[in-house]
Amino acid sequence: MKLYPDFGNPDRSKVLPWFRRKGDKLYPDFGHPKGFGANPWYKIKGNKVYSEYGHPGGKSVTPHFTIKGNKLYPAIGHSNGVSAAPWFKMK
C-alpha cells in the first residue's frame, strides 16, 4: 500500500507516493521530498499514526494523523495542528 499527498497537504496531490506501508510502519517512498528511506517515519496503531525514530522530529506518543477510511488527517501531534482536510490517501 502507498500513501499519496491529498488536497489538504501543502504540496497538494502528487503522482508519486510519499510513503509505503509495510505492516504497521510507514517508510518514505520515491516521491517523498526527502527521498526514499529505509527507516520508518510512522507507526500505525488502530486508527492513529505516531511518528517513529526515523521521523525528523523523533518518536512521539501523540498521534500525528488519524485514519478515516483510506485518508489520513492531521491530528493533535501534527506540527500544523488538527485539520478536517486529508493530507494523504492510501491506495
CORTAZI-V580675 format. One line per field, one symbol per residue. phi: phi as a letter, one per 40 degrees, with the letter a starting at -180 (. if undefined). psi: psi as a letter, one per 20 degrees, with the letter a starting at -180 (. if undefined). A space follows every 10 residues. Layout:
# CORTAZI-V580675
phi = ???
psi = ???
This chain:
# CORTAZI-V580675
phi = .bbbdbcccd cfcbccccbb bbgbbbbdbd ccdcgcbcbc cbbcbgbbbb cbcccdcgcb cbccbbcbgb bbbdbdcccc gcaccccbbb a
psi = qqpqpahiph japrhqqhqq pocjqpqpah iphirpqipp hqppocjqpq qahiqhiaqq ipphqppock qpppahiqhj rqqipphqqp .
